[in-house]
Amino acid sequence: MELRDRVAVITGGSGGIGRALARAFLDEGARAVVLADLDAGAVEAAAAEINAAVGGRRCEGRACDVTDEAQVAQLVEATLEATGPIDLFCSNAGSGADGVLLDAPNESWDQQWNLHVMAHLYAARAVVPSMVANGGGYLLNTASAAGLLAAIGSGPYTVTKAAAVKLAEFLSITHGDEGIRVSVLCPQGVNTAMAPRSLGDGQTDGIIEPEELARVTVEAIAEERFHVLPHPEVADYLKRKADDPDRWLRGMRRLRARSLDLADGGS
């Protein structure tokens, strides 16, 4: 999909990845971008900053709790009324979580599931019918490299991001022949509020800037690639995992042991 003259909606849009995507889409000639976020003041300020940078009023900020299906439906309805058909919906909101598996409270699992899985489903339910009626559209769902591989520090995060990847696959399988294109964004560390404070546990091959991620994403959308991998090393890791899952699991256990040793002050 070419972004010129398109209308895009981006959740999790008040900063970091969401704001960088908005700016990149407008630089590519998008007609309008609607940013949505839980914090109304923050998302409206982000939209104002983008408008000042690009010149004009092509970016709008709206408050939306993406874990509330009614609010997501209202976001889509309001955008359709204000701008016409939505060409691209970026379901981007996300957060980290503490806890590995047995020690992670149910509240953490529920919060991560609602934010990383159900929010993508709510978005698809709300926007796909109008996209199909309009001849097609594009869904970009933000997951994580952790969803393809693993983040050893958080079970709720890893498991729900893996479910996000699978949901994106299923959306592509189910609606691809109706003109719905789907990509899943799977970065490692990005210089946002969610960036890892340390690279010592092997969870990332380096922290990139949101603008670099946005550049790679624009290229992937133009080529309609399913996997959007701002850290290209992830493709190699994914291939190794598929080629020999048992060897990959052994390696991840070694990585976890080293991480725990470092956390305990070892060397």
C-alpha positions in Angstrom: 0.0 0.0 0.0 1.2 3.5 -0.9 0.5 6.0 1.9 -0.2 9.0 -0.2 -3.7 10.4 0.2 -4.5 7.6 2.8 -6.3 7.9 6.1 -4.6 6.2 9.1 -5.6 5.6 12.7 -2.9 4.9 15.2 -3.6 3.8 18.8 -0.9 4.3 21.5 -0.3 7.5 19.6 0.8 10.0 22.1 4.5 9.2 22.0 7.3 6.8 21.0 6.4 4.4 18.1 2.9 5.8 17.6 4.0 9.4 17.1 6.9 8.4 14.9 4.6 6.4 12.7 2.2 9.3 12.4 5.0 11.7 11.3 6.4 9.2 8.8 2.9 8.5 7.3 2.3 12.3 6.9 5.7 12.7 5.3 4.7 10.1 2.8 1.7 12.1 1.9 -1.1 10.6 4.0 -4.2 12.8 3.9 -5.1 12.4 7.6 -3.8 10.6 10.7 -5.9 10.1 13.8 -3.9 9.5 17.0 -5.7 7.7 19.8 -4.5 7.2 23.4 -5.8 6.8 26.9 -4.5 10.2 28.0 -6.5 12.9 26.1 -4.2 15.7 26.9 -1.1 13.8 25.9 -2.5 12.7 22.5 -3.9 16.1 21.7 -0.5 17.6 22.4 1.2 15.1 20.2 -1.2 15.8 17.4 -0.5 19.6 17.8 3.2 19.1 17.7 3.0 17.0 14.6 0.8 19.5 12.8 3.2 22.3 13.7 6.1 20.2 12.2 4.3 19.2 9.0 2.4 22.4 8.4 -1.4 22.2 8.4 -4.0 20.3 10.4 -3.8 16.7 9.1 -3.3 15.1 12.5 -6.0 14.8 15.2 -5.8 13.4 18.7 -8.6 11.4 20.3 -9.0 9.8 23.7 -9.6 6.1 23.6 -9.2 3.1 25.9 -8.4 0.4 23.5 -9.3 -2.3 26.1 -12.9 -1.0 25.9 -14.6 -2.4 22.7 -17.3 0.3 22.7 -14.6 3.1 22.8 -12.7 1.4 19.9 -15.9 1.2 17.9 -16.6 4.9 18.6 -13.1 5.8 17.5 -13.7 4.1 14.2 -17.2 5.6 13.7 -16.0 9.1 14.5 -13.1 8.8 12.1 -15.3 7.5 9.3 -17.6 10.5 9.9 -14.8 13.0 10.0 -12.4 11.8 7.3 -14.2 9.1 5.2 -12.9 5.6 4.8 -10.0 4.4 7.0 -7.3 2.9 4.8 -4.8 1.9 7.5 -5.5 1.0 11.2 -2.4 0.7 13.4 -3.2 -1.1 16.6 -0.2 -0.1 18.5 -1.0 0.4 22.2 1.0 -1.7 24.6 2.8 -1.9 27.9 5.3 -4.0 29.8 4.5 -6.3 32.8 6.3 -7.7 35.8 6.5 -11.3 36.7 7.7 -14.4 34.9 5.0 -17.1 35.1 4.0 -18.5 38.5 4.7 -15.2 40.3 2.8 -13.0 37.9 -0.6 -12.1 39.4 -3.8 -12.8 37.5 -4.3 -9.0 37.2 -1.2 -8.7 35.2 -2.2 -11.5 32.9 -5.6 -10.0 32.4 -4.2 -6.5 31.7 -1.7 -7.8 29.2 -4.2 -10.0 27.5 -6.7 -7.2 27.1 -4.1 -4.7 25.8 -2.1 -7.0 23.5 -4.8 -9.3 22.2 -8.3 -8.1 22.7 -7.5 -4.6 21.7 -6.3 -5.9 18.3 -9.5 -8.0 18.0 -11.7 -5.0 18.9 -10.0 -2.9 16.2 -10.4 -5.5 13.5 -14.1 -6.0 14.4 -14.7 -2.3 14.2 -12.8 -1.4 11.1 -12.7 -4.5 8.8 -16.3 -4.3 7.6 -15.9 -0.8 6.4 -12.6 -1.6 4.8 -14.1 -4.6 2.9 -17.1 -2.4 1.8 -14.6 0.1 0.5 -12.6 -2.5 -1.5 -9.8 -3.2 1.0 -7.6 -1.8 3.7 -4.6 -2.5 5.9 -4.1 -3.6 9.5 -0.8 -3.0 11.2 -0.7 -4.7 14.6 2.2 -4.0 16.9 3.5 -7.1 18.7 7.2 -7.6 19.6 10.2 -9.7 18.8 9.2 -11.3 22.1 6.1 -12.6 20.4 8.2 -14.4 17.8 11.0 -15.5 20.2 10.8 -14.8 23.9 11.4 -12.1 26.5 12.8 -14.0 29.5 11.9 -11.4 32.0 8.1 -11.4 31.6 5.7 -14.3 31.0 2.6 -12.2 30.5 4.3 -9.9 28.0 5.8 -12.7 26.0 2.7 -14.9 25.9 0.3 -12.2 25.0 2.7 -10.8 22.3 2.9 -14.3 20.8 -0.9 -14.4 20.8 -0.9 -11.0 19.0 1.3 -12.5 16.3 -1.1 -15.4 15.9 -4.1 -13.1 15.7 -2.5 -11.1 13.0 -1.8 -14.4 11.1 -5.4 -15.4 11.5 -6.7 -12.0 10.3 -4.6 -12.3 7.2 -5.7 -15.9 6.5 -9.4 -15.0 7.1 -9.6 -11.6 5.4 -6.7 -11.5 2.9 -8.9 -12.6 0.0 -11.3 -9.7 0.9 -8.6 -7.1 0.2 -7.4 -6.8 3.8 -3.6 -6.7 4.1 -2.0 -7.4 7.5 1.4 -6.7 8.9 2.7 -7.4 12.4 5.4 -5.1 13.8 7.9 -7.0 15.9 10.8 -4.8 17.1 13.3 -5.5 19.9 14.4 -2.5 21.9 13.2 0.9 20.8 14.1 4.2 22.5 10.7 4.8 24.1 9.4 4.7 27.7 9.3 0.9 27.3 12.9 0.5 26.3 15.0 -1.9 28.4 17.2 -0.1 30.9 20.0 -2.6 30.2 21.2 -4.7 27.3 22.9 -7.2 29.6 20.3 -10.0 29.5 20.4 -10.6 25.7 16.9 -9.3 25.1 17.8 -7.0 22.3 20.5 -6.5 19.7 20.5 -2.7 20.3 18.0 0.1 20.9 16.9 1.9 17.8 15.2 5.2 17.5 11.4 5.3 16.8 12.1 7.2 13.5 14.2 4.2 12.2 11.4 1.8 13.2 8.9 4.1 11.3 11.1 4.1 8.2 11.3 0.3 8.1 7.5 0.1 8.7 6.7 2.4 5.8 8.9 0.2 3.6 7.2 -2.9 4.8 3.7 -1.5 4.2 4.7 -0.4 0.7 5.8 -4.0 0.0 2.9 -5.5 2.0 5.2 -7.7 4.1 3.6 -9.6 7.0 6.6 -9.5 9.3 8.0 -6.0 10.0 11.4 -6.5 11.6 13.2 -3.2 12.5 16.0 -5.4 14.0 16.9 -7.7 11.0 18.7 -10.2 13.2 15.3 -11.4 14.4 14.7 -13.1 11.1 17.8 -15.2 11.6 16.8 -16.1 15.1 13.3 -17.0 14.0 14.7 -19.3 11.3 17.0 -21.0 13.9 14.1 -21.5 16.2 12.0 -23.1 13.4 14.9 -25.3 12.2 15.6 -26.8 15.7 13.2 -25.8 18.5 14.9 -28.0 21.0 18.3 -26.4 20.5 16.6 -23.0 20.6 15.0 -23.8 24.0 18.3 -25.0 25.4 19.9 -21.8 24.3 17.2 -19.7 25.9 17.6 -21.6 29.2 21.3 -20.9 29.1 20.5 -17.2 28.4 18.1 -17.1 31.3 20.7 -18.7 33.6 23.3 -16.1 32.6 20.7 -13.3 33.2 19.9 -14.6 36.6 23.5 -14.9 37.5 24.1 -11.3 36.4 21.1 -10.1 38.5 22.6 -11.9 41.5 25.9 -10.1 41.0 27.8 -12.9 39.3 30.1 -12.6 36.3 
